[in-house]
Amino acid sequence: MDDYSEELERQMSRFYDSLDERDRRRYAEVEAAKLGHAGIEYLSRVLGCDPGTIRHGISEMESQDELDTQRQRKKRGDANR
């Protein structure tokens, strides 16, 4: 497996940081799938996430269940509504 360029790693990390928790897992999984066996460890270093996060994304994406697209958490102030 060839590493990505430093610039691409920076862009990937910046994009990853802009995502919510669920989308981070899914993005990391898609990138890891492109890279093959060593992709999980490499991406966990590039993205600064736990390898378990990527594995969770893999199981989520491999599941036959539909992907949840609803909000993960309520917006601030919604607790009293």
N, C-alpha and C positions, 0 to 999 in steps of 0.2 A: 504494500500500500504506500503510495506517495502522499506526503503531507501537502496540504494546501499552502499557497503563498502566505506570507505574513499579512499582506493587505487583505486577502480574502478571509483569513482567520479573523482579522479585526472587524471586517464587515459582518461576518456571521455572528460574532459575539455581540456586536452592537444591535443587530436585528433581534437576536435571542433575548437580550435584556429588555427589549421593548414589548415582548409578548407576555400574556398572562400565563399562569402556572400550567394550565391544561395545554395551551398552544405551544409552550416551551417543550413539553414532553413529546408532542407530536412532531414538531419541527426537528428535534434532536433525533427522533426515530427515523425520519425520512432521510436525514443526512447520514446516519449510521448505516442504513440499508445500502446506500450508495457505496460505502467504503468497505463493506464486508466485515470479516471476522474481527479485525483489529479496530474497527470504527468506533466501538463503544468507548474504549479506553482513551483513544485519541480525542474524540469529541468531548468527553468529560473534561479533559484538560483545556481544550480550546474554549469551550463554553462556560467552564467553571461550575459544572454541575456534577452531582453524584452519578456514578454509573447506574445506580438503581433507578434513577429518574428516567434514563434512556430505556432501561429494560422494562419499566412500567409502560412507557410509550409504545414499545414493541408489542407487548401483550395487548395493549389497548387497540392498536392498529391491526393486529392479526385476528382479533376477535370478530366473530360474525355479527355481533351486535352493532346497531347503528351508533355512530359517534354522537355523543351528547353535544349539542350546540347552545344549550341554555346557559345563562349567566351562572358563574360558579358561586359567587357571593353576592349578597344584596348590596346595593349602593348605600353609601352613608346616609343615615337618616331614614332608611326604609324599615328599620326595626320596629318603629312605633306605628306603622301603617297597617 
